[in-house]
Amino acid sequence: MSGRSVLRRCVTCRTLLDRQQLWRVIRLAQGGLALDQGMGRSAYLCRNHTCLDEARRRKKLQKALRCQVADSIYAALEQRLQTSPSADAEAR
């Protein structure tokens, strides 16, 4: 049973991937947003510039989470892209 992968869909490109390959943005039950950990409504996003930029431009995370997404969330995801050398390799 542990060998089964859990699939989730990117809110931007709609690609179905293992959730370990995606970023998770959570609208916490007690209010606010978090990355990766927490209970609440979740949206998943591919780990590449294209999906991140498109999500910001077309407000994909706001629509999926049904709340405003602060620029600090996008900045944190952008920072992850810059510190992860495999991000662009995974996108290709």
TIPA-309185 format. One line per 5 residues: number of its first residue (from 1); their letters; for each residue x, y, z of N, C-alpha, C, O, CB. Coordinates in Angstrom, 3 decimals. Glycine has a CB too. Example, Ala and Ser with C-alpha at 12.3 -4.5 7.8 and 13.67 -1.06 7.14 Angstrom:
<atoms>
1 = as = 13.190:-5.690:7.800:12.300:-4.500:7.800:13.200:-3.300:7.800:14.236:-3.319:8.465:11.308:-4.473:9.046; 12.850:-2.250:7.080:13.670:-1.060:7.140:12.900:0.030:7.870:13.409:1.138:8.039:14.084:-0.598:5.725
</atoms>
This chain:
<atoms>
1 = msgrs = 0.816:-1.200:0.000:0.000:0.000:0.000:0.857:1.259:0.000:0.449:2.270:-0.572:-0.927:0.000:1.198; 2.016:1.231:0.615:2.871:2.413:0.652:3.469:2.733:-0.717:3.982:3.833:-0.922:3.984:2.216:1.666; 3.408:1.785:-1.658:3.965:2.008:-2.980:3.078:2.848:-3.887:3.518:3.308:-4.940:4.230:0.704:-3.629; 1.821:3.049:-3.476:0.903:3.840:-4.307:1.251:5.307:-4.230:1.486:5.852:-3.152:-0.553:3.624:-3.877; 1.281:5.939:-5.393:1.525:7.376:-5.402:0.180:8.102:-5.357:-0.829:7.615:-5.866:2.349:7.798:-6.662
6 = vlrrc = 0.199:9.266:-4.740:-1.003:10.084:-4.644:-0.887:11.170:-5.702:0.056:11.962:-5.687:-1.184:10.696:-3.202; -1.841:11.206:-6.614:-1.796:12.143:-7.723:-2.585:13.405:-7.407:-3.649:13.355:-6.790:-2.333:11.491:-8.988; -2.047:14.527:-7.838:-2.707:15.821:-7.703:-2.532:16.580:-9.013:-1.622:16.289:-9.790:-2.129:16.636:-6.493; -3.409:17.557:-9.254:-3.401:18.311:-10.507:-2.889:19.729:-10.270:-3.317:20.408:-9.338:-4.811:18.347:-11.128; -1.972:20.163:-11.125:-1.467:21.539:-11.073:-2.605:22.494:-11.441:-3.307:22.274:-12.427:-0.240:21.731:-12.038
11 = vtcrt = -2.787:23.565:-10.640:-3.877:24.504:-10.907:-3.655:25.300:-12.189:-4.606:25.847:-12.747:-4.039:25.456:-9.739; -2.422:25.370:-12.658:-2.130:26.157:-13.853:-2.198:25.328:-15.125:-3.015:25.609:-16.002:-0.765:26.788:-13.733; -1.354:24.314:-15.237:-1.279:23.547:-16.494:-2.199:22.329:-16.500:-2.365:21.681:-17.533:0.152:23.096:-16.740; -2.806:22.012:-15.336:-3.751:20.905:-15.186:-3.120:19.531:-15.365:-3.834:18.545:-15.552:-4.865:21.063:-16.168; -1.781:19.449:-15.309:-1.085:18.172:-15.426:-1.258:17.379:-14.139:-1.146:17.932:-13.045:0.415:18.386:-15.739
16 = lldrq = -1.527:16.096:-14.267:-1.680:15.207:-13.131:-0.318:14.611:-12.788:0.286:13.917:-13.606:-2.720:14.091:-13.431; 0.168:14.887:-11.566:1.490:14.417:-11.136:1.415:13.866:-9.726:0.450:14.112:-9.002:2.530:15.553:-11.210; 2.445:13.115:-9.339:2.589:12.686:-7.954:2.706:13.939:-7.092:3.406:14.880:-7.464:3.835:11.744:-7.768; 2.038:13.961:-5.960:2.031:15.178:-5.142:3.410:15.569:-4.634:3.622:16.727:-4.274:1.107:14.998:-3.972; 4.356:14.631:-4.596:5.720:14.940:-4.171:6.435:15.837:-5.184:7.423:16.487:-4.842:6.513:13.649:-3.966
21 = qlwrv = 5.951:15.878:-6.417:6.562:16.682:-7.473:5.966:18.089:-7.554:6.408:18.904:-8.364:6.403:15.982:-8.810; 4.976:18.370:-6.727:4.274:19.646:-6.776:4.458:20.428:-5.476:4.751:19.855:-4.427:2.787:19.423:-7.051; 4.281:21.737:-5.565:4.222:22.563:-4.363:2.782:22.566:-3.884:1.847:22.568:-4.685:4.740:24.023:-4.633; 2.613:22.567:-2.560:1.275:22.608:-1.971:1.096:23.942:-1.261:1.895:24.308:-0.399:1.052:21.416:-0.985; 0.046:24.664:-1.626:-0.311:25.917:-0.970:-1.631:25.656:-0.254:-2.591:25.189:-0.866:-0.423:27.124:-2.002
26 = irlaq = -1.677:25.958:1.050:-2.831:25.623:1.871:-3.490:26.866:2.444:-2.816:27.742:2.986:-2.424:24.692:2.992; -4.809:26.939:2.321:-5.579:27.944:3.054:-5.927:27.290:4.382:-6.757:26.384:4.440:-6.884:28.422:2.256; -5.289:27.755:5.445:-5.443:27.138:6.759:-6.852:27.348:7.311:-7.486:28.375:7.068:-4.410:27.703:7.733; -7.322:26.357:8.055:-8.661:26.419:8.632:-8.815:27.601:9.586:-9.888:28.199:9.668:-8.976:25.123:9.361; -7.738:27.942:10.312:-7.803:29.059:11.258:-7.487:30.397:10.603:-7.412:31.416:11.288:-6.847:28.820:12.407
31 = gglal = -7.302:30.407:9.297:-7.019:31.639:8.563:-5.569:31.716:8.147:-4.698:31.156:8.811:-7.376:32.849:9.400; -5.305:32.401:7.059:-3.954:32.537:6.547:-3.599:31.443:5.556:-4.391:30.542:5.280:-2.974:32.531:7.683; -2.390:31.546:5.030:-1.894:30.580:4.048:-0.594:29.967:4.537:0.132:30.574:5.324:-1.688:31.248:2.672; -0.308:28.766:4.068:0.943:28.094:4.410:1.416:27.308:3.199:0.649:27.029:2.277:0.766:27.160:5.647; 2.694:26.959:3.222:3.272:26.116:2.182:3.612:24.757:2.774:4.202:24.670:3.850:4.532:26.777:1.562
36 = dqgmg = 3.241:23.708:2.074:3.616:22.330:2.368:2.910:21.670:3.554:2.481:20.522:3.432:5.051:22.286:2.605; 2.775:22.344:4.685:2.236:21.716:5.889:0.973:22.410:6.357:0.861:23.633:6.273:3.269:21.725:7.000; 0.024:21.633:6.847:-1.172:22.218:7.438:-2.435:21.536:6.948:-2.430:20.778:5.978:-1.236:23.695:7.134; -3.510:21.832:7.649:-4.822:21.289:7.295:-5.669:22.412:6.708:-5.694:23.527:7.229:-5.527:20.646:8.538; -6.342:22.108:5.646:-7.217:23.094:5.029:-7.302:22.868:3.535:-6.806:21.865:3.021:-6.728:24.506:5.321
41 = rsayl = -7.921:23.784:2.847:-8.084:23.700:1.392:-6.723:23.854:0.728:-5.973:24.775:1.050:-9.074:24.785:0.873; -6.404:22.959:-0.196:-5.088:22.962:-0.832:-5.169:23.193:-2.326:-6.156:22.854:-2.979:-4.379:21.664:-0.562; -4.106:23.779:-2.850:-3.920:23.915:-4.293:-2.489:23.475:-4.585:-1.581:23.724:-3.792:-4.195:25.402:-4.794; -2.299:22.832:-5.709:-0.984:22.320:-6.077:-0.477:23.037:-7.314:-1.252:23.438:-8.183:-1.034:20.802:-6.318; 0.845:23.192:-7.378:1.470:23.951:-8.450:2.763:23.276:-8.868:3.561:22.871:-8.023:1.734:25.403:-8.015
46 = crnht = 2.974:23.152:-10.191:4.226:22.597:-10.712:5.418:23.435:-10.241:5.290:24.636:-10.006:4.191:22.534:-12.259; 6.551:22.800:-10.109:7.763:23.466:-9.652:8.545:24.036:-10.828:9.686:23.640:-11.067:8.637:22.498:-8.856; 7.938:24.963:-11.563:8.647:25.612:-12.666:8.162:27.049:-12.844:7.081:27.421:-12.388:8.456:24.819:-13.972; 8.989:27.844:-13.520:8.692:29.264:-13.716:7.409:29.486:-14.501:6.633:30.390:-14.188:9.841:29.940:-14.427; 7.185:28.668:-15.514:6.028:28.849:-16.382:4.723:28.783:-15.585:3.878:29.672:-15.689:6.026:27.788:-17.489
51 = cldea = 4.568:27.729:-14.794:3.330:27.568:-14.022:3.214:28.624:-12.925:2.122:29.128:-12.665:3.268:26.166:-13.403; 4.324:28.959:-12.286:4.300:29.981:-11.236:3.888:31.342:-11.804:3.039:32.026:-11.233:5.679:30.085:-10.558; 4.489:31.728:-12.922:4.163:33.013:-13.542:2.711:33.060:-14.017:2.016:34.060:-13.836:5.101:33.282:-14.716; 2.272:31.971:-14.620:0.892:31.897:-15.117:-0.101:31.923:-13.954:-1.149:32.561:-14.051:0.689:30.618:-15.963; 0.217:31.243:-12.868:-0.658:31.228:-11.692:-0.793:32.628:-11.114:-1.882:33.031:-10.704:-0.117:30.259:-10.621
56 = rrrkk = 0.301:33.365:-11.078:0.255:34.735:-10.551:-0.547:35.642:-11.487:-1.403:36.408:-11.044:1.689:35.294:-10.361; -0.262:35.545:-12.766:-0.886:36.426:-13.751:-2.399:36.200:-13.857:-3.172:37.153:-13.954:-0.238:36.219:-15.112; -2.806:34.932:-13.838:-4.225:34.606:-14.018:-4.954:34.314:-12.712:-6.103:33.869:-12.718:-4.358:33.422:-14.930; -4.276:34.567:-11.584:-4.873:34.395:-10.246:-5.410:32.979:-10.028:-6.489:32.795:-9.464:-6.003:35.405:-10.042; -4.648:31.989:-10.479:-5.080:30.593:-10.366:-5.150:30.129:-8.911:-6.070:29.402:-8.536:-4.135:29.690:-11.150
61 = lqkal = -4.176:30.546:-8.088:-4.193:30.129:-6.682:-5.362:30.769:-5.934:-6.007:30.116:-5.114:-2.866:30.496:-5.997; -5.635:32.049:-6.217:-6.766:32.715:-5.563:-8.068:31.988:-5.875:-8.900:31.784:-4.990:-6.859:34.188:-6.009; -8.242:31.598:-7.133:-9.473:30.924:-7.537:-9.580:29.545:-6.882:-10.651:29.161:-6.411:-9.531:30.790:-9.068; -8.485:28.813:-6.854:-8.508:27.458:-6.283:-8.709:27.484:-4.763:-9.419:26.644:-4.210:-7.203:26.722:-6.622; -8.077:28.456:-4.097:-8.152:28.525:-2.635:-9.317:29.376:-2.134:-9.641:29.367:-0.946:-6.862:29.075:-2.087
66 = rcqva = -9.937:30.108:-3.052:-11.067:30.978:-2.727:-10.707:32.022:-1.669:-11.482:32.289:-0.751:-12.242:30.144:-2.245; -9.523:32.601:-1.816:-9.081:33.683:-0.930:-7.941:34.436:-1.613:-7.409:33.982:-2.626:-8.627:33.125:0.467; -7.570:35.583:-1.057:-6.448:36.345:-1.603:-5.129:35.642:-1.275:-4.967:35.085:-0.189:-6.446:37.793:-1.046; -4.194:35.673:-2.220:-2.870:35.091:-2.017:-1.872:36.245:-1.988:-1.734:36.990:-2.958:-2.511:34.042:-3.145; -1.185:36.376:-0.867:-0.235:37.478:-0.675:0.975:37.320:-1.590:1.354:36.208:-1.956:0.220:37.547:0.794
71 = dsiya = 1.567:38.448:-1.949:2.784:38.426:-2.758:3.895:37.653:-2.068:4.771:37.101:-2.734:3.248:39.845:-3.056; 3.871:37.606:-0.735:4.919:36.887:0.004:4.900:35.382:-0.313:5.945:34.732:-0.279:4.744:37.107:1.521; 3.733:34.834:-0.615:3.636:33.416:-0.996:4.323:33.201:-2.340:5.096:32.258:-2.510:2.147:32.954:-1.065; 4.031:34.087:-3.295:4.677:33.991:-4.602:6.181:34.203:-4.474:6.963:33.534:-5.149:4.077:35.015:-5.578; 6.586:35.129:-3.615:8.012:35.394:-3.411:8.711:34.169:-2.819:9.833:33.845:-3.209:8.206:36.615:-2.490
76 = aleqr = 8.049:33.490:-1.878:8.631:32.283:-1.279:8.786:31.175:-2.321:9.792:30.466:-2.328:7.757:31.789:-0.110; 7.797:31.026:-3.197:7.878:30.012:-4.252:8.964:30.377:-5.267:9.693:29.508:-5.744:6.513:29.859:-4.963; 9.065:31.657:-5.588:10.115:32.123:-6.500:11.496:31.836:-5.915:12.413:31.432:-6.630:9.957:33.636:-6.783; 11.632:32.048:-4.613:12.893:31.775:-3.921:13.237:30.291:-4.004:14.397:29.930:-4.199:12.812:32.223:-2.446; 12.245:29.446:-3.859:12.472:27.998:-3.976:12.984:27.629:-5.364:13.850:26.765:-5.502:11.177:27.226:-3.675
81 = lqtsp = 12.449:28.282:-6.385:12.910:28.013:-7.751:14.386:28.367:-7.902:15.142:27.640:-8.547:12.068:28.803:-8.771; 14.789:29.485:-7.306:16.165:29.946:-7.447:17.147:29.092:-6.644:18.312:28.968:-7.023:16.271:31.394:-7.013; 16.685:28.504:-5.539:17.585:27.702:-4.713:17.580:26.229:-5.099:18.417:25.461:-4.622:17.209:27.842:-3.260; 16.647:25.829:-5.956:16.554:24.434:-6.377:17.124:24.264:-7.780:16.473:24.627:-8.760:15.093:23.949:-6.330; 18.346:23.711:-7.888:18.946:23.548:-9.218:18.211:22.554:-10.094:18.343:22.601:-11.317:20.371:23.119:-9.082
86 = sadae = 17.441:21.654:-9.500:16.755:20.643:-10.295:15.389:21.108:-10.796:14.724:20.387:-11.540:16.592:19.384:-9.486; 14.969:22.302:-10.397:13.625:22.771:-10.783:13.477:22.858:-12.304:12.491:22.371:-12.857:13.338:24.147:-10.153; 14.440:23.469:-12.977:14.342:23.578:-14.429:14.531:22.237:-15.110:13.917:21.978:-16.145:15.363:24.563:-14.950; 15.369:21.383:-14.547:15.585:20.052:-15.125:14.316:19.225:-15.041:14.009:18.469:-15.962:16.738:19.327:-14.410; 13.557:19.361:-13.922:12.314:18.611:-13.767:11.265:19.094:-14.751:10.417:18.316:-15.188:11.789:18.732:-12.339
91 = ar = 11.314:20.369:-15.102:10.315:20.938:-15.995:10.511:20.473:-17.441:9.571:20.507:-18.236:10.361:22.457:-15.927; 11.701:20.050:-17.777:11.966:19.655:-19.168:11.677:18.216:-19.429:11.854:17.745:-20.552:13.379:19.934:-19.528
</atoms>
